[in-house]
Every structure is written in C-alpha cells, then in structure tokens.
Amino acid sequence: MSSVLIRPLLTEKNTKLQEQRQYVFEVSGDSNKIEIAREIEKRFTVKVKSVRTVVVKGKLIGTMTKRGRFEGRRAERKKAIVTLMEGYTIDLLGAA
C-alpha cells in the first residue's frame, strides 16, 4: 500500500487556515477520510477532529508548435483539509 499523505500544501491561504487549526495536504486519489485521519494522527501524534476532501480537476493545457496545436490535461489531485482538536498543532515549516 502506498503512502496516504503525499505532501503538505503551503500557500498563503493555507498558512492563514493554520490559525484555525486547519492543515491542507495533498493525498493519494484512492484514500478515504478515515485513512487520512489515521495517517495524520500516527505521523504527527495529534488528534483529528474532522477531514474534508476535494478532488481538483486538471486544467486543460495547450501549446502551439510548427506542427500545429497540441492539447493535453494536467493531472488531477486530491486535497484534504484536516481540522485538529483543541490544543493540538502541527509544525510544517520546522521552525528552529
């Protein structure tokens, strides 16, 4: 079985969510909320209150070349927004 968590998503909006104890991770496409919660609790030793997931559809991309137009699609990805119980935090940046 592959890892459920792929990487944390660190954007300005996601950093602002951390004030409300919400953290955003990119997860494997076949994982469910229960697996995500268990993996977060095991890896970071925290208690998870809730997990929300969203599948981000890949954008259409195209390019013009000498041979004409080529079109494709970026890969889909799945995001999980994890809310922690009161009193728990995750240090994603590893501040020293």
N, C-alpha and C positions, 0 to 999 in steps of 0.2 A: 504494500500500500504506500502510495506517495504521501508526502507531507501535505497536510491540510492548508497550513499557512505558507504563502509564497513570500510576501514581504509587507512591511508596513507602508502605507501611503502617506507621505509627509508633504502636505501642501499647506498654504496659508489658511485655507478654510478648515482643513483637518486639524491643524495646530490650535485653532480657536475652539474647536469642539472638545479638546482635551481639558479645558476649564470646566466642562460639564461631565467629566469622567467618561467621554466617548472617544474611542480609538478606531481608526479605519485601517483595515488590512485587505490586501489582495489575497484571495483564497482560490483553491482549485475549483474548477467548474462543477465537479461532481460531489462536492462536500455539502453537508446539510448543517442546520443551525446547531444541532446537538453536538456534532463532531467539532465544529468551530469552537463552541463554548468549552468543551473538554480540553481541546488543544491549548487554548488561551490560559485556562486555569492551571494546566500542567506546566506549561513553559514559563509563565510569569508568576506563578504562585499568588494568584488573585482570585476573587470571587466574581463571577459574571452575573449581572442582573438580567440583561437581555441581549439578543443578537438580531440585527436586521440585515438582510441581504438584498443586493440588487445586481442584476446582470447588465453590464454596459455593452451595448451593441457596438461592433466595429464600424468605423467610418468607411465610406466609400472613398477610395483614392484613385487618382488617375494622373497620367503623365503623357505629354506629347513628345514624340521622338520623330526621327526621319521616316520611320516605318509606319507612323500613324499613332493613334491614341491607344494606350494600354490602361485597362482598368482593373482594379482589384479591391480587396477589402482588408482592413486591419482586423486582427484577431479580437474575438470577444473576450471579456474578462469579467470576473465576479468579484464584487466588493462586499465586505462585511463590516458593519458599524456595530461595535461592541460597547455596551454600556456596563460599567463596573459598579459593584455595590459601594455604598458609602464608606469612605476611609481607605480605599484601595486606589493606587495609581500605577502606571507603567512608565518607566523612563526609557523612551525610544531613542533619544539622542545620546544617551550615555554621558551626561554632563559630569565632568570631573571636578 
